[in-house]
Amino acid sequence: MPDSHPRLARSAGVFGLARLGLDLELAVNLSPIDVLDVSLPEEVAALIDRYEIPPRRLILEITERTLIADERRARRVVDRL
């Protein structure tokens, strides 16, 4: 599932550190393609569940340019996140 979002897949290793008891925050820059993908919220939720990390530790970074690309669709995805 996270393989369709390379940034999330690469971040999965850091997610795994949470299992070691390290209290880390993880910031992930989302591309316009990521933000417009309607499956993104489910993939993020699956990673959070799989690695048992508190959602408050995940910071999703989205630029204004990304939101402008397709405002309606981006809004639907971001609202679900």
Summary of the structure (lengths in Angstrom):
residues: 81
radius of gyration: 12.6
end to end distance: 16.2
largest distance: 39.4
contacts: 204
relative contact order: 0.21
helix: 67%
strand: 10%
